[in-house]
Every structure is written in C-alpha cells, then in structure tokens.
Amino acid sequence: MIDLATRARTFLDLHTAPEILVLANVWDVVSARVVAATDGVRALATASHGIAATFGYEDGENIPLDLHLDMVRRIADAVDLPVSMDMEAGYGDAGETARRAIGAGVVGGNLEDQMKPLDEAVAAVEAVLRAGRDAGIDFVLNARTDAFVRAPEGADRGELVAEAIRRGRAYLEAGAPVVFVPRLVDRDEIAEVVEGLGRGRLTLISVPGASLPAREMQELGVARVSTGPFTQRVALTALQDAAIEIGAGGTLPAGTRALN
C-alpha cells in the first residue's frame, strides 16, 4: 500500500506534467474500480453530485457528511491510485472537513467559494492547506471559484473573467496549486484565464456538447479536466436506453462488458 504522502506527491506532480490530467469522476466503489482499471488512468476524483444522488440526496451538502465520507473512504480503500474528494463548500468548516477527508484516504479535494467575501474564501483555502500540512501531506487543493456558476443571467462576460482571475490569484497566493472555474467553456475566455493565472494552474469541467476536447484544453495550458456529474449521467443514460430497448421487446446491447 502506497502511503498518503507519496500518493499526494504523485497527484501534485500529475498537475504539473506536460500532459493534461483527465479525471473521470466516480461516485461509488464499482465506478471507481472500473475507471481505475482503465488504461491511462492515473488518479481518481469523486463527484459530490454523484455520491449524493446515489443515496437519494440533492447536491449542495444535503447528504450528511458522515455518509459522504463513508463512501469516499470505501472508494479510496478500493483502489491504489490517488483520490481527490469533492468537499463542496466544506460543510461549514473547511479545515475540519479536509482533515476528515485525509483520514478517509484522500490526498486532494475541491472547495467551492460560493462567491463568499474574498477574505473568507481565502481563509477557507488556508484552513484546508493547513490540514494537509498537519497530516504531513501536500494536499492538492483544487480551489473552485463560482464566478460563472453564480453569475446572474446576462452578466458581462469580461467582468466574470476578471473576477475569476482575481479570486483565482488570491487562492494561488494562499497556496492552492490549481484553481477550478466551472462553466468556463469558451476558448478565448479560457485562454484569458490561463494568461491571468499562469499555464498549468487552471482546471475545468468537461460539459457534454459545450466543452473543448481535452487535447485542445492542454494546448491552451489547462492543467486538468474532470467530468463532475456527467460520467454518472453517461452511465444512467446507457441504463435507461437499455431499459427502453428491452422493454420494447428488444435485447440488451451486444457489446455489454463484464466490468463487475
């Protein structure tokens, strides 16, 4: 078993490698094992939305933290790869949640700023990084700014880009290695944020039908791309399509593989 400090260092190194780090988010043990066994996969990340949905909760810290952490622990125990946890906004105490996540076996995590006052958001980033140091690991914080997620309809795009850069720089200065800007999909806007934060500092989410291919994100200087809830939706789409087909008198897909 590789110790957490080594996993954390490996995970951090993956963010600074020339190749973009691609993370297909997982939500339970079987999805983690399937993704971990896929050629080229070097790390895993959980999706809070997917874990919450698995237990019948809406996303947004509605799933009890103990239940959330229990699933994350099961995932981390089931694989030999670095695992990052979506900690949402930290469940009211980002440092303590990070400490418990590390205890569950994770070496990185996402933390939403929810557009809180910047000093509060920076303090939360610092608390998470402190929890990592206290545990003796280089915790890989993917500091998320919700500048685009929480923007009102019709907001000025230039102002959103500027705010994402302003907040992202503050999180980098506080010690976060990378900054996550969900809903940033436009090529020119991505390039502008990369310029503002530096190459290898921005992470994105791949949105079906909207995002650039990962190889093009890499060319722009993006460090990492993940899939959030969308990998679970891919699986559920396949499930519903199969149910429709067999329910209509057909058969299950001939290419179905025994992955569990």
C-alpha positions in Angstrom: 0.0 0.0 0.0 1.4 3.4 -1.0 1.4 5.9 1.9 -0.7 9.0 1.6 2.3 11.4 1.4 3.5 9.5 -1.7 0.1 9.5 -3.2 -0.2 13.2 -2.6 3.1 14.0 -4.2 2.2 11.8 -7.2 -1.1 13.6 -7.5 0.5 17.0 -7.3 3.1 16.0 -9.9 0.3 15.0 -12.3 -1.0 18.6 -12.2 2.4 19.9 -13.4 3.1 17.3 -16.1 3.1 18.4 -19.7 0.0 16.3 -20.4 -3.3 17.4 -19.1 -4.7 15.4 -16.2 -8.0 13.9 -17.2 -10.2 12.7 -14.3 -13.4 10.8 -15.0 -15.3 11.4 -11.8 -16.6 8.4 -9.8 -19.4 8.0 -7.2 -19.1 4.5 -5.7 -16.8 1.6 -5.4 -17.8 -0.1 -8.7 -17.4 3.0 -10.7 -14.1 3.7 -9.0 -12.8 0.2 -9.8 -13.9 0.4 -13.5 -12.3 3.8 -14.0 -9.1 2.8 -12.1 -8.7 -0.3 -14.3 -8.9 1.8 -17.5 -5.6 2.2 -19.4 -4.0 5.6 -18.8 -6.0 6.5 -15.7 -3.5 7.8 -13.1 -5.8 9.2 -10.4 -9.5 9.4 -9.3 -11.8 12.2 -8.2 -15.2 11.8 -6.6 -18.2 13.8 -7.6 -20.3 15.2 -4.7 -23.4 15.3 -7.0 -23.0 11.7 -8.0 -22.5 10.4 -4.4 -25.4 12.4 -3.1 -27.6 11.1 -6.0 -26.6 7.5 -5.1 -28.2 7.9 -1.7 -31.2 10.0 -2.9 -30.0 13.4 -1.9 -29.8 16.6 -3.9 -26.3 18.1 -4.4 -25.2 21.0 -2.2 -24.2 19.5 1.1 -27.6 17.9 1.6 -26.1 14.4 2.0 -24.8 14.1 5.6 -21.1 14.5 5.8 -20.6 11.2 7.6 -22.4 9.3 4.8 -20.5 11.3 2.2 -17.1 10.5 3.8 -18.0 6.8 4.3 -18.4 6.4 0.5 -15.2 8.4 -0.1 -13.4 6.1 2.3 -14.7 3.0 0.5 -13.6 4.4 -2.8 -10.1 5.2 -1.5 -9.8 1.8 0.1 -10.8 0.0 -3.2 -8.1 1.5 -5.4 -4.3 2.0 -5.5 -4.4 5.5 -7.0 -4.5 9.0 -5.6 -8.1 10.0 -4.8 -9.5 13.5 -4.6 -12.8 14.4 -2.9 -15.3 17.0 -3.9 -15.7 18.6 -0.5 -18.4 21.1 -1.8 -18.1 24.3 0.3 -16.5 22.5 3.3 -19.7 21.7 5.3 -19.3 24.8 7.4 -15.7 24.0 8.5 -13.4 23.5 5.5 -10.3 22.7 7.6 -12.1 20.0 9.7 -13.7 18.5 6.6 -10.3 18.3 4.9 -8.9 16.7 8.0 -11.6 14.1 8.0 -11.2 13.6 4.2 -7.5 12.9 4.6 -8.4 10.5 7.4 -10.6 8.7 4.8 -7.6 8.3 2.5 -7.9 11.2 0.1 -5.0 13.4 -1.0 -6.8 16.3 -2.7 -10.1 18.0 -2.9 -12.3 20.6 -4.5 -13.5 23.5 -2.4 -16.3 25.9 -3.6 -16.0 29.6 -2.7 -19.8 30.2 -3.4 -18.7 33.8 -4.0 -18.3 34.5 -0.3 -16.3 37.6 0.6 -12.8 37.0 -0.7 -11.1 37.1 2.8 -13.5 34.4 4.0 -12.8 32.3 0.9 -9.1 32.7 1.3 -9.3 31.7 4.9 -11.0 28.5 4.0 -8.3 27.7 1.4 -5.7 28.3 4.1 -7.5 26.1 6.5 -7.6 23.2 4.1 -3.9 23.5 3.2 -3.1 23.7 6.9 -5.0 20.4 7.5 -2.8 18.8 4.8 0.4 20.1 6.4 -0.7 18.9 9.8 -1.2 15.4 8.3 2.2 15.5 6.7 1.0 15.6 3.1 0.9 18.1 0.2 -2.8 18.2 -0.1 -3.8 19.1 -3.7 -6.5 21.7 -3.3 -8.5 22.4 -6.4 -9.8 25.8 -5.2 -13.0 26.5 -7.0 -14.4 29.9 -7.8 -18.1 30.1 -8.6 -17.7 33.4 -10.6 -19.5 31.9 -13.6 -21.8 29.4 -11.7 -23.4 32.1 -9.6 -23.4 34.9 -12.2 -26.8 36.4 -13.0 -28.2 35.9 -16.4 -26.8 38.4 -18.9 -23.8 39.3 -16.7 -20.9 40.9 -18.5 -18.5 38.1 -19.6 -15.4 40.3 -19.3 -16.2 41.1 -15.7 -16.8 37.4 -14.9 -13.4 36.5 -16.4 -11.7 39.3 -14.4 -13.4 38.2 -11.2 -12.4 34.6 -11.8 -8.8 35.7 -12.3 -8.9 38.0 -9.2 -10.2 35.2 -7.0 -8.0 32.5 -8.6 -4.9 34.6 -8.0 -5.8 35.0 -4.3 -6.2 31.3 -3.9 -2.9 30.6 -5.6 -1.2 33.1 -3.4 -2.7 31.3 -0.4 -1.0 28.1 -1.5 -3.6 26.3 -3.7 -1.8 24.6 -6.6 -4.7 24.9 -9.0 -7.9 26.9 -9.5 -11.2 25.4 -10.7 -13.5 27.5 -12.8 -16.7 25.6 -13.7 -18.8 26.8 -16.7 -15.8 28.3 -18.4 -16.0 26.7 -21.8 -15.3 29.5 -24.4 -11.9 29.1 -26.0 -11.0 32.8 -25.8 -12.1 33.1 -22.2 -10.1 30.0 -21.2 -7.0 31.5 -22.9 -7.6 34.8 -21.0 -7.9 33.0 -17.6 -4.8 30.9 -18.3 -2.9 34.1 -19.1 -4.2 35.6 -15.8 -3.4 32.6 -13.6 -0.4 31.1 -15.5 -0.1 27.9 -17.5 -0.8 24.8 -15.6 -2.9 26.5 -12.9 -6.4 26.3 -14.4 -8.7 23.3 -14.1 -12.0 22.8 -15.9 -15.0 20.5 -16.2 -15.9 18.8 -19.5 -19.6 19.7 -20.3 -21.2 17.5 -22.9 -21.9 19.4 -26.2 -20.2 22.6 -24.9 -16.6 22.0 -23.8 -13.4 21.8 -25.9 -11.8 18.4 -26.3 -9.2 17.7 -23.6 -6.3 17.8 -26.1 -7.3 21.4 -27.1 -7.5 22.4 -23.4 -4.0 21.0 -23.0 -2.8 23.2 -25.9 -4.3 26.3 -24.1 -2.4 25.5 -20.9 -5.1 23.9 -18.8 -3.7 21.6 -16.1 -6.7 19.3 -15.5 -10.1 18.5 -16.7 -12.7 16.5 -14.8 -16.2 15.3 -15.6 -18.2 16.1 -12.4 -21.7 14.5 -12.5 -21.6 13.9 -16.2 -19.9 10.4 -16.1 -22.7 9.2 -13.8 -25.2 10.7 -16.3 -23.4 8.8 -19.1 -23.9 5.6 -17.1 -27.6 6.4 -16.3 -28.3 7.3 -19.9 -27.0 3.9 -21.0 -29.1 2.2 -18.3 -32.3 4.0 -19.4 -31.6 3.3 -23.1 -31.1 -0.4 -22.3 -34.3 -0.4 -20.3 -36.3 1.2 -23.1 -34.9 -1.2 -25.7 -35.6 -4.4 -23.7 -38.9 -3.0 -22.5 -39.9 -2.5 -26.2 -39.3 -6.2 -26.9 -35.6 -5.9 -27.8 -32.4 -7.1 -26.2 -29.6 -5.7 -24.1 -26.6 -4.2 -26.0 -24.5 -6.9 -27.6 -21.3 -5.1 -26.6 -22.0 -5.1 -22.9 -18.9 -6.0 -21.0 -18.5 -7.8 -17.6 -16.9 -4.9 -15.7 -18.1 -6.0 -12.2 
